[in-house]
């Protein structure tokens, strides 16, 4: 199924694990579905995804000055924030 995209699937899987079992679960989940967690609900409260876009930019820039392991973790967080923006946009479509 993934063929030439196995490296992308690996990265997306790592981001999912980080959000569902790592930092995201520890700090924000409260056993709620991802779209019911503050990473998404706060975008609805602000009626704009700007806060998450700011976090994406901030984390990406931080990654440039960190050691390899921490940089990769920051980039996984970027992916999770980008997914939250996508979900917010999709939910506002409905």
Backbone bond lengths (Angstrom), bond angles and torsions (degrees), N, CA, C in turn:
res aa  C-N    CA-C-N  psi(-1)  N-CA   C-N-CA  omega(-1)  CA-C   N-CA-C  phi
1 X - - - 1.442 - - 1.524 112.12 -
2 X 1.309 117.90 -45.75 1.460 119.82 -174.97 1.521 113.09 -87.66
3 X 1.324 117.02 -27.41 1.455 120.94 175.81 1.513 114.14 44.84
4 X 1.325 115.68 -116.57 1.459 121.87 -177.53 1.523 113.41 -71.11
5 X 1.319 117.64 -2.31 1.455 121.53 -177.55 1.526 112.69 -107.48
6 X 1.312 117.43 17.46 1.467 120.26 -177.00 1.526 111.79 -61.85
7 X 1.319 118.57 -34.30 1.469 119.53 178.55 1.526 110.43 -67.34
8 X 1.331 117.91 -36.68 1.464 121.12 175.92 1.518 110.61 -66.08
9 X 1.321 117.31 -43.90 1.460 121.41 177.89 1.525 109.86 -59.37
10 X 1.323 117.50 -40.32 1.463 121.51 178.83 1.524 110.94 -61.24
11 X 1.313 117.49 -47.26 1.467 121.12 -179.08 1.524 110.73 -64.63
12 X 1.338 116.91 -44.98 1.465 120.01 179.76 1.527 111.01 -63.60
13 X 1.321 116.65 -36.60 1.470 120.97 176.61 1.527 110.73 -64.57
14 X 1.317 116.34 -41.17 1.468 120.17 178.04 1.529 111.13 -63.73
15 X 1.337 116.83 -39.24 1.463 120.27 177.48 1.524 110.30 -64.65
16 X 1.307 116.71 -40.94 1.465 121.24 177.79 1.522 110.81 -61.52
17 X 1.315 116.72 -45.45 1.462 120.93 179.53 1.527 110.12 -63.43
18 X 1.322 117.31 -42.14 1.474 120.79 179.65 1.528 110.65 -61.21
19 X 1.330 116.58 -41.06 1.465 120.33 -179.06 1.522 112.10 -74.60
20 X 1.326 117.30 -38.81 1.470 120.11 -171.82 1.520 113.92 -92.58
21 X 1.311 118.17 -22.72 1.461 120.09 -176.61 1.524 112.80 -128.21
22 X 1.295 116.97 -11.08 1.460 120.17 -176.68 1.508 112.08 -108.20
23 X 1.314 114.75 -128.12 1.456 122.85 -174.98 1.525 112.56 -54.83
24 X 1.314 117.47 -45.94 1.459 121.13 -178.15 1.514 112.81 -59.96
25 X 1.315 116.08 -45.42 1.473 120.01 -179.82 1.525 110.68 -65.51
26 X 1.327 116.33 -42.43 1.466 121.04 -177.94 1.525 112.10 -62.57
27 X 1.327 116.65 -40.58 1.461 120.08 -170.20 1.518 115.37 -101.40
28 X 1.353 118.20 -25.54 1.456 118.05 -166.15 1.523 116.55 -134.54
29 X 1.302 119.30 -18.60 1.464 120.72 -166.22 1.522 114.55 -70.75
30 X 1.316 118.21 -48.16 1.465 121.83 -175.17 1.527 112.06 49.81
31 X 1.322 117.40 33.89 1.462 124.14 179.94 1.535 113.83 61.32
32 X 1.314 117.83 18.73 1.470 121.84 176.05 1.514 110.38 -89.34
33 X 1.332 116.03 155.52 1.460 120.91 171.83 1.525 108.72 -59.92
34 X 1.318 117.44 153.20 1.464 121.32 -176.28 1.530 111.31 -54.23
35 X 1.328 117.33 -43.60 1.467 119.09 -177.41 1.529 112.80 -74.26
36 X 1.329 117.84 -3.35 1.469 122.14 175.66 1.532 111.56 -107.68
37 X 1.320 116.70 8.21 1.454 122.13 177.75 1.531 109.52 -93.34
38 X 1.334 117.70 158.20 1.460 120.80 -176.99 1.532 115.01 -53.75
39 X 1.314 118.31 -28.54 1.461 120.47 -179.85 1.531 111.16 -58.41
40 X 1.330 116.74 -28.60 1.471 121.47 177.44 1.526 111.05 -105.47
41 X 1.329 117.65 -44.50 1.465 119.76 -174.46 1.525 112.47 -63.40
42 X 1.321 117.54 -32.42 1.468 119.75 178.04 1.528 111.68 -67.29
43 X 1.319 117.19 -29.12 1.467 119.76 176.07 1.521 109.83 -65.85
44 X 1.330 116.03 -40.03 1.466 120.22 176.59 1.525 110.51 -66.32
45 X 1.321 116.80 -40.31 1.461 120.31 179.83 1.532 110.86 -62.15
46 X 1.332 116.71 -37.51 1.466 121.33 179.21 1.524 112.18 -84.59
47 X 1.348 115.37 -12.56 1.463 121.57 -177.85 1.536 112.42 58.08
48 X 1.332 114.06 30.96 1.465 119.95 -179.20 1.530 108.78 -166.79
49 X 1.326 118.23 142.79 1.468 119.54 -179.26 1.528 114.30 -88.31
50 X 1.321 117.23 12.34 1.463 120.17 -174.92 1.511 115.09 -57.57
51 X 1.335 117.32 -36.61 1.464 119.67 179.71 1.519 112.24 -62.00
52 X 1.321 115.97 -42.59 1.468 119.68 179.32 1.527 110.75 -70.16
53 X 1.317 116.78 -36.40 1.471 119.67 177.97 1.528 109.60 -64.27
54 X 1.324 116.69 -39.26 1.465 120.65 175.14 1.530 110.26 -59.53
55 X 1.344 116.93 -45.75 1.466 121.06 179.58 1.526 111.40 -61.92
56 X 1.324 116.59 -40.08 1.468 120.63 177.87 1.526 109.89 -58.69
57 X 1.318 115.51 -48.81 1.470 120.47 -178.76 1.527 110.93 -64.21
58 X 1.335 116.46 -46.26 1.466 121.30 -178.06 1.529 110.65 -60.96
59 X 1.324 116.89 -47.10 1.459 120.61 -177.85 1.534 111.67 -66.70
60 X 1.316 116.38 -38.71 1.467 119.43 178.61 1.528 110.76 -63.99
61 X 1.321 116.40 -41.84 1.466 119.56 178.36 1.529 111.57 -68.03
62 X 1.324 117.25 -39.15 1.466 120.77 177.05 1.528 111.11 -60.91
63 X 1.318 115.99 -38.91 1.468 120.24 -178.36 1.525 111.69 -57.64
64 X 1.316 116.72 -30.23 1.463 120.30 -177.98 1.519 113.63 -67.13
65 X 1.324 117.30 -19.81 1.465 119.63 -177.43 1.526 113.71 -110.83
66 X 1.319 117.16 7.06 1.461 121.43 -176.95 1.523 111.71 -102.50
67 X 1.331 114.95 164.52 1.463 118.68 173.17 1.530 108.58 -66.69
68 X 1.300 116.40 165.55 1.461 122.90 -171.69 1.525 113.68 -54.81
69 X 1.324 118.49 -49.56 1.471 120.82 -178.04 1.517 111.74 -62.45
70 X 1.322 116.70 -46.55 1.464 120.13 -179.75 1.524 110.83 -67.47
71 X 1.312 117.34 -36.36 1.465 120.81 177.91 1.526 110.84 -63.32
72 X 1.314 116.23 -43.06 1.463 118.94 178.81 1.531 111.15 -64.31
73 X 1.321 117.28 -38.51 1.461 119.85 177.23 1.530 111.12 -64.24
74 X 1.321 117.34 -41.50 1.465 120.37 177.22 1.529 110.65 -60.75
75 X 1.321 116.54 -39.52 1.463 119.48 -179.77 1.530 111.17 -69.79
76 X 1.327 117.92 -31.96 1.466 119.62 172.90 1.528 110.01 -63.91
77 X 1.336 116.47 -39.20 1.465 119.96 176.14 1.528 111.29 -63.35
78 X 1.316 117.02 -37.40 1.469 121.27 176.37 1.528 109.52 -58.27
79 X 1.311 116.40 -44.70 1.470 121.14 -179.80 1.528 110.32 -61.98
80 X 1.323 116.98 -42.40 1.466 120.71 -179.64 1.527 110.09 -65.67
81 X 1.316 117.91 -43.59 1.473 120.47 177.08 1.527 110.80 -62.43
82 X 1.329 117.41 -40.66 1.472 120.20 177.89 1.527 110.52 -62.63
83 X 1.323 117.07 -38.29 1.461 120.52 177.19 1.530 110.20 -64.96
84 X 1.325 117.40 -38.91 1.463 120.73 177.79 1.526 110.79 -61.63
85 X 1.328 117.15 -40.78 1.469 120.67 177.42 1.518 109.68 -64.04
86 X 1.316 117.18 -44.01 1.472 120.49 179.37 1.523 110.06 -59.35
87 X 1.337 116.64 -45.35 1.465 120.93 -179.97 1.529 110.14 -62.98
88 X 1.331 117.09 -45.32 1.467 120.52 177.20 1.530 110.79 -55.52
89 X 1.327 116.69 -48.26 1.470 120.33 -179.14 1.513 110.58 -62.06
90 X 1.313 117.05 -40.86 1.460 120.75 179.54 1.523 110.67 -65.89
91 X 1.321 116.95 -41.33 1.465 120.55 179.50 1.522 111.71 -67.47
92 X 1.320 118.02 -32.82 1.473 119.66 178.57 1.524 111.07 -73.65
93 X 1.323 116.67 -20.36 1.477 121.13 177.74 1.529 110.34 -68.24
94 X 1.323 115.98 -30.93 1.470 121.05 -173.66 1.509 112.05 -78.42
